Amino acid sequence: MAIITLTTDFGEKDHSAGAIKGAIYSELDEINIVDISHSISPFNISEAAYVIQNAYSSFPKGTIHVIGIDSELSPENKHVAVYLNEHYFICANNGIMSMICSEISPDKIVEINIHDRVETSFPVLDIFVKVACHIARGGTLEVIGKVINTIKPIKNLNPFVNDENTQIIGSVIYIDNYGNVITNIKRKFFEATQKGRPFEVSARSHKFKTIFNKYSDILNYDDDEDSKRNVEGKGMVVFNSSGYLEIAVYKSNNSTVGSASTLMGLNTMDTVTVNFLKP
């Protein structure tokens, strides 16, 4: 049985997500629909890219991923279907796929061209659902679009290194449910640039000289219990489970100890730097 996933910025209050599911069920008697997220920040392409990149590979090969972010059709915002790593992605060609495509090259990209046959003011419902159901029935991509070779990149998706090779300049691409701040600096990129040098991670006025492998590494188990409890709410930096540099607060909670986002005033697209120091 085919699987269709949904990732949107529609939220749970409005009818949109429910209408999309209803339209899919109206076309297909047997289908599994999985919500990845409907809580992407409105029109936040880098946030959607991070979420779908880190979710899609957990699904079986052949899964169809519908991404409804900034999907209104325009001359600068075409619709595409992408076959990559044995998964299908249906979305606007607005940069959402560029994070995945930076690591894995697509096997096929088509620019969807069925708009003259489907009247729509809600493309995710009317166009993306049609394409997803077509694929779920075993249809080929060439039937619903023309083959193209490239997709639109996201600006400032990748961090860069200064000319002196002494600093990585990155940015915040996602803030998770705990208020942890995820940057676009991946562990592999960091280590290749670091070359064993000491470093300092800077975000606004906050500086860190240690990167932990997991949150609980901040605890000193040789210390007494009172000291362990006092670590709650302390800022830290980790490489998260997806391999991205993340600024966090240990056991963050916005209603009690706060979070990295609230306590440090960090938002998406804010700059985070890593300065490499002389040994």
Secondary structure, 3 states (H helix, E strand, C coil): CCEEEEEECCCCCCCHHHHHHHHHHHHCCCCEEEEEECCCCCCCHHHHHHHHHHHHHHCCCCCEEEEECCCCCECCECEEEEEECCEEEEEECCCCCHHHHCCCCCCEEEEECCCCCCCCCCHHHHHHHHHHHHHHCCCCHHHCEEEECCCCCCCCCCCEECCCCCEEEEEEEEECCCCCEEEEEEHHHHHHHHCCCCEEEEECCEEECCCECCHHHHCCCCCCHHHHHHCCCCEEEEECCCCEEEEEECCCECCCCECHHHHHCCCCCCEEEEEECCC
